[in-house]
Amino acid sequence: QVQLVESGGGLVQAGGSLRVSCVASGRTFTFSSVATGWFRQAPGKEREFVAAISWRSGVTFYADSVKGRFTISRDNAKNTVYLQMNSLKPEDTAVYSCAANLRAFSGPSYYTTVHDYQHWGQGTQITVSS
């Protein structure tokens, strides 16, 4: 079983930066075919894809709305994936959740929907004030 726990959310002003983390426990991802993604859900909206990373290769993929502003990365030794968010906008306000697919044999661009992931964290709130 895999557990994912996010941390690092909070309140930030527009134009600011924030980094959220997601620690995975229950399984070592280092040499596995694992993809980890970040999703977000704003009030009244559906959960949407933000970014994904292959644990083995480190290859990343981003939604157009965050490309150039957000960076996803992973630390294999710590079983942790990060989402560095810069130039934040009020429309980035949402609950951010990490997710893992333990049988991801393709690149991260193939895993961009909620149905592509089997394991989810509880989410962390990020609020960007204008």
C-alpha positions in Angstrom: 0.0 0.0 0.0 1.2 3.5 -0.8 0.5 6.6 1.3 1.0 10.1 0.0 1.2 13.1 2.3 1.4 16.7 1.0 2.7 19.7 2.9 3.7 23.2 2.3 0.5 24.9 1.4 -0.6 28.3 2.6 -1.4 31.8 1.7 0.8 33.8 -0.7 0.5 37.1 -2.5 0.2 37.2 -6.3 3.6 37.1 -7.9 5.0 35.2 -5.0 6.4 31.7 -4.7 5.6 28.5 -2.8 6.9 25.0 -2.7 4.7 22.0 -1.8 6.0 18.5 -1.0 4.6 15.1 -1.3 6.2 12.3 0.7 5.4 8.7 -0.3 5.6 5.8 2.1 5.0 2.1 1.9 7.0 1.6 -1.2 10.3 2.7 -2.6 9.9 4.3 -6.0 13.5 4.7 -7.1 13.7 1.9 -9.6 10.0 1.4 -10.2 7.9 2.3 -13.2 6.2 5.1 -11.3 4.7 8.4 -12.4 3.8 11.0 -9.9 1.5 13.9 -10.7 0.2 17.0 -9.1 -3.4 18.0 -9.6 -5.5 20.9 -8.3 -9.1 21.6 -7.6 -10.6 25.0 -7.2 -14.0 25.5 -5.6 -16.8 24.6 -8.0 -14.4 23.2 -10.6 -13.2 19.8 -11.6 -9.8 18.5 -10.6 -7.3 19.4 -13.2 -3.8 18.2 -14.1 -0.9 20.4 -13.2 2.4 18.4 -13.7 3.8 14.9 -13.8 7.2 13.3 -13.4 8.7 9.9 -14.1 10.5 8.7 -11.0 13.0 6.6 -13.0 14.0 9.2 -15.7 13.0 12.5 -14.1 11.2 13.5 -17.3 8.5 16.0 -16.7 5.3 17.2 -18.3 3.2 20.3 -17.5 -0.2 21.7 -18.2 0.0 24.8 -20.4 -1.5 27.0 -17.7 1.6 26.5 -15.4 4.4 25.9 -17.9 7.3 28.2 -17.3 6.1 29.0 -13.8 5.9 25.7 -12.0 8.6 23.0 -11.7 8.1 19.5 -10.6 11.0 17.5 -9.2 11.7 14.4 -7.1 14.2 13.3 -4.6 14.5 9.5 -4.9 16.4 9.2 -1.6 13.6 10.9 0.3 10.7 9.4 -1.7 9.5 12.9 -2.1 8.1 14.9 -5.1 8.1 18.7 -5.1 6.1 21.3 -6.9 7.9 24.7 -7.0 5.4 27.4 -7.9 6.6 30.8 -9.0 4.8 33.9 -10.3 1.7 32.7 -8.6 -1.7 34.1 -9.7 -5.0 34.3 -7.9 -6.4 31.7 -10.4 -3.8 29.2 -9.0 -5.8 29.1 -5.8 -6.9 25.5 -5.2 -6.4 22.4 -3.2 -3.3 20.7 -4.6 -3.0 16.9 -4.4 -0.3 14.5 -5.4 -1.0 11.2 -7.0 1.0 8.1 -8.0 0.7 5.5 -10.7 2.8 2.5 -9.9 2.6 0.9 -13.3 3.6 3.9 -15.5 5.6 2.4 -18.4 5.2 5.4 -20.6 6.4 9.0 -20.3 4.7 11.4 -18.0 2.7 13.0 -20.8 0.6 9.9 -20.9 -0.6 10.4 -17.3 -2.6 13.6 -17.2 -6.1 12.6 -16.0 -7.4 11.5 -12.6 -8.1 8.1 -14.0 -4.4 7.5 -14.7 -3.6 7.4 -10.9 -4.4 4.9 -8.3 -3.0 6.6 -5.2 -3.8 10.0 -3.9 -2.8 12.3 -1.1 -5.3 14.3 1.0 -4.4 17.6 -0.6 -3.1 20.9 0.7 -4.7 24.3 0.3 -2.9 27.1 -1.6 -4.5 30.5 -1.7 -3.1 33.3 -3.8 -4.3 36.8 -2.9 -4.4 39.6 -5.3 
